[in-house]
Amino acid sequence: MATLPASSAASLSSPGSSGRRRALNVRPFFEDKSRAFWTLQAVGWAGYLLLRSVSSISNGFTLERIIPVIVEAIVGYCVTLLLSACYGYYRHLPRVAGALLSVATLVVAAILYATLNAFSFSLMKPGMAGISLTLVAGSLFINSVSLAGWSALYFAINYYLIVENQIDEMRALELQASNAQLAMLRYQLNPHFLFNTLNSISTLVLLKQTERANAMLSRLSSFLRYTLANEPTAHVTVAQEVETLKLYLEIEKMRFEDRLRTEFDIDPRAERARLPSLLLQPLVENAIKYAVTPQEEGAEICVRVRLAGERVQIGVSDTGPGLHEARISPSLSTGVGLTNIRERLVQAYGPEQRFETRSAPAGGFSVEIEIPFQLEDVNREAA
C-alpha cells in the first residue's frame, strides 16, 4: 500500500531518463508522477482492504465485521494523503528538522487513525457507549504498523528515484564535459594551419602573385566553411574526410608545390565508415611539418584506409627523415600534435580504438589508427 505522493513531483526525474537501461525497469511507470501516485495509492489500500477483510470474515461474514474494515481502509487512505502532503513539505526543511517532524507526524497520524477506527467500531456495537481506551489501544498497534510500513515505502521509493535522478544528471554532465573536451580538441586543429596559410597569402600578395593568392584564399574559404559548418563532435564518413583532406592539401601544395607529393589508397568498402571530423588533417599537417618542410626534395605522404572485418584501419605515412618519440612533445606547444588525436580517439571510442606510431631508422614515419566500423548516420553527418 506504499504510494508515491503527488507532492513529491520535484524528487522524480524527467521522462525518458536512462533508468530503462538499468535492472529495475520502474522509471517509465513514474514518468507520469500523478498517475503513479494515485495508482499505487489505490492498489495498495485495495490490497490492504482485501487482506483485512479475509482476516475479519474468516469466522463468518457479517456486516458488523466487514463495515469497520471498509471504514478502516478508507480512513487509512485519507490519512496517508495527509502524510504525503506533510512529508513533501518536510523535504524542503533541514534534514534533522525534517526527520524529527516526520516521526512526530507519523505518531500523531497513528493515534488519529486508531481513534477513528475505534470510533467506527463502537458504532457497530449497539451496547458500547463512545470510544474506550481499550479500543484505541487495540487498534493502535496494527494502525501504527500500517502507517509505518507505508511511510517506509514512501521514503524508499522517493530515495530511489532521487538517486536515479542524480545519476542521470551526473551522466548528462559527464556527456557535456566529454563534448566540451572534444570541441576543445577539435578547435585546437585550426590555428597553426591558419597562421601558415595566411602568412603564405601575405607573401604572395607582396610578390604581386595575385592569382595564386586569390586561389589560395578561395581554397581556404572552402576549407573554413567546412570546419565551421560542422559540429565539433560530429562524425563524418571516410569519403567526406578524404575530400576535406584533399581540399586542405590543395592549399598546402600551393605552398610547397612539387615538394609535397600525396597518394590516397582508400578501400571503397570503408568509404561509408564514420570517424570524428577532421581526424586526419592534423596527422597530414604533422607529416608536412616533419617530413616535407625540413627536406629540400620534400616527401611523399600516403593516406590509406582499409576495412578488416568489423574494424577500420587508417594509416598516414611519409618518406621523411622520421620522427622519434623524443621529438613528438615539442609539437604539442602549437596545439597540434599526436597526443591531441589520441585523446580524441579515446573520447570517441574508449578502449575500442588503437593508435600507434612508428619511425623507421632509415627514415619515414607512420601513424596507424584502428576504430570500430560504423555505418554512416544521417543524423550525425556533417551538412
N, C-alpha and C positions, 0 to 999 in steps of 0.2 A: 504493500500500500504506500510505499515511499514514492513521493512525487517530486517533480521539478517545479518549483514555484514560478508563477508567471512574472513575479517581480525580479527574478534572477536573470533577466534577459541580458543584462550587461556582462554577466560572467560567462556567457556562452560565446563560442567562436562563430565566425561568419560562415555562411553557407558555402559549400564547395571546398571545404578545407581538406587537408591531407589526411584526416582521420580514416578515410576509406582505405588507405593503404596499410593501416595497422591491423593488428589481430582482432581487437574488439571493434567490430563494424557498427558502432552505435551512433556515430556522428550524423549520418543522414537523417536519423529519426529526430534529432534535436535541431535540425535546420529551421523548422517552424516551431519556435520555442513555446508559443501559446498553445498550439495543438498538442505538443508533447506534454505540457503541464496537465492539461485537462484530461488527456488520455490516461496518463499514469495515475492521476487522482481518482478517476472513475474506476479504472480497472483494479487499483489497489484496494479501495474501500469496498468494491463489489466482492472481491475475494475475501476480505475480512468478514463481510456480512455472511457470505456463504459458509465460511468455517464456523463462525459463532452460531449460525442457525442450525447447522448439523449437530453441533455440540448440545444446543439447548433442547432440540426436539428429539434427542436420542431416546428419551424416556416417554415420548408421546407428543403428538402435535396438538398444541392448544394456543389460543390467542394470547393467554397470559404469558406464555413462554416466548412467542415469536415477535410480538409487538415491541417489547423493551429492547430486543436485539436490533430491530429495524431502527428504532429511535437512537440507539447507541451508535449505529453506523452513520446515521445522518448527522448526529451531533459531532462525532469524530471527524467527519468530512468537513464540517464548518469550522471546527476548532483548528484543524490543520491549515485551512485557508488563512486564518488569523496568524498562525505560527509562521507561515511562509512570508506573509507581509512583514512581520516583525523581524524575522531573520534577514530578509532582504534589506531592511533599513539598517540593521546592526552591522552589515558588511562594510558600510561606509564609516564606521566608528573605529577608533584604535583597537588593535587586536585583543588586548586584555579586557577592555571595557565591553567589547562586543561579545567575548566569550562569557563573561560574568552575566551580562544581560540575557544572553541566550539560555543559560542554565536557569536563571531566575524565571524567565518567561515560561520555560518548559515546566517548572514546578507549579507555577500558578495555573498553567493550562491543564495540567494533570488533575489538580484539585477541582478546577471548574468542571472538567469533563466527568470526574467521578461524582460530583454533586448533582449535575444534570441527569446522569444515568440513575442515580439513587432516587431522584425525584420522579422520573418516568416510571421506575419500577414500583414506587409506592402508590402511584396512581392506579396500577393494575391490581393492587391488593386492597380490596374494599375495607378490610378491618384495620389498615395501617393509617395512622394519623401523621402526615407530614414526613419530613426527612429525618431519619435517625442516623446517629453517628456510626452505628454498626453497618448500615447500608453503604454509607460513604466510604468507610474503611474497607468494606468488601469489594467495592468497585475500584478503589484507588490503585490496587496492585496491578490488575490487568490493564487498566487505562494508562497507568504510568509506563508500563512496558510497551504498550501500543504506540504511544506518542514518542517514547524514547527511540523505538525502532524506526518510526517514521522520520524522526529528526536525524538519526544516524545515516539513513539512506539519503536523506536530503543533502546533508553536508558531503557525503561520499560522492554523489553524482555531481554536485557543483564543483567539488575539488578536482575531480577527474577532468571535467570539461574545462576548468580554468587552466589546469596543467596542459591539456591538449591545445588550448588556445595559445598559451605561451610558447609551446613547442613550434606551432605554426608560425608565430611571429618571429621566433629565432631563425627558423628556416627561411622565412621571407627576407630577414635582414642579412643572412648569410648569402642568399642569392643576389641581393642588391650589392653587397660588398664584392662578391665574385664578379658581377657585371661591371662594377666600377673599376675593379682592378684590370679586367680585360680591356675596358675602354682606355684606361691609362696606358696600358702596354701598347695598344693599337695606335694611340695618338703619339707615342714616342717614335713611331716609324718614319714620320714625315719630315721633321725639321732639318736633319742633316742633309737629306736629299734635296730639299727645297733650297737650302743655302747654297749648295754646289751648283744647282741648276740656275738660280738667279745670278750667281757670280759668273757663270758661263754666258748667260744672256747679256749681262753688263759688258763683258769682254767683247762679244760680237758687236754690240752697239758701238763701242769705242773704236772698233776696227771697221765700222761702217758696213758690216755684213748684215744688212737689214733683212734680207730674205731668209737667211739662216736663223737670225734672231726671231723673226716673226714665226717661222716654222717651229722653233723650239717653244715659243710662247703658246702656240696653238696646241702642241702636244702636252705641254704642262697643264694647260687649262683642261684638256680632256681627262688627264690623269687625276687632277684635283677634283674634278666634278664627280668622278667615280668614288674617290675616297670620302668625299663629303656627303654623297647621296646615301651611302651605306651606313647602317648602324655599326658602331664599333664592335659589337658582339655578334654580328651577323655571320652566318656560314654561307659560302658560295660554292658553286660547282668547280671542279678542276678545270673545266673548259673556260669558265669565267675568270678564274685566277690566272690561267695561262694567257688569256687575251690581255688582261691588265698588265701582266708581267711584260708582254711584248710591247705594250704601249710605253711602259717605263724604259725598256731597253732602247726604244727608238730615240728617246731623249738622250740617253747616255751615249748612244752611238754617234750622235751629233757632237759630243764632246771628245770621244776617243777615236772615232772613225774606224779605220781598219785594225786598230789595236784591240778592239773589242769584237770577238767572234763568238757567236752563240749557236747552240744546237738544242733542239727540242725533240725528245723521244717520249711521246705520250701514248699510252695504251688506250685505244678507243673505248674499251670496256670500262675504263676508270674515269672517263670524262664527266660522267654524271655523279661521281662521288663528291661528297661535301667535305669542306675543310674550312677553318677560320679564314676570314677575309684578310688579304694582304699578308699571308703567312710566308710566301716565298720571296717577296720583294726584298726584305732585309737580308735574306741569305745571298741573293744575287748582288745586292749592294755591298755586302761584306766581301764577296769574291772580287768585285771590281776594285774595291779598296786595297785588297792584299795581293791580288794576282795581276790585274791589268795595270793599275797605276804605277807600281814600282818597276815594271819591266818595259824597256823601250819597244820590244816587239809585241807587247801586250800578252794576252792569253785568251784561251777559249773556255767558255762557260757552257756546261751541259746541264740541262734540266730533264730529268726522266721521271715518269710516273708509271708504275706497274700495279696490276691487280693480281694479288696472290690469295686466292680463296676469298675469305671474308676480311682481308686486310689490304690496305692501300699502301704501297711502298713508294716513297718520294725521295729522290736524290738530286742534290745540287753539287756539282764538282767543277773544278777549274784546273788549268795546267800551269798555275803559278808556282812560285818558289815554295809553297807550303806554309801552313800556319800551325805552329806548335802551341800546346796548351798554355805555355808561359806567356804567349803573346796575345792571348784572347782577351784577357782582362782589360788592357788599355782601351779597347774598342768600346767598352761599356761607358766610358766617360762621355761619349757622344749621344748616349741614349739608344743607340742601335747596336745590338750585339746578339750573340748566340744565346746568352742567358735569357734575353727577352723572349726569344722563340720558345725556348724550353719551358718558361713559365706559362706562356700562352697555351702550350700543348697540355701542360698539367691542369690548367684551369678548365680547358675544354674537354679533356678525355680522362683525366686522372691516371690511374695505373694502366689503362688500356693503350697507352701510347709508348712509342720508343723513339729516342733521339740520340744519335751517335755522330761523332765527328772523327775523321781520320786524316792524318797528314803523312804522306809518304816521304821517306828520307830523300828520294831522288827528285822530289817536287810534286806539287799537286795537293789539293785539299778537297775534301768531300764531306758533305753532311747528309746523313741518311735519317729519314723520318718514316715511321710506320704508325698508321692510325686505323681505327675500325672503318670498314666500308659502310657508308651510309648513303642511301639514295637521296637525290635532291628533294628538298622540301619547299614547296612553292611559298609557304607562309614565311619561311625564314630566308628565302633567297634575296639577293640584292635587287634593287629596282633595275 
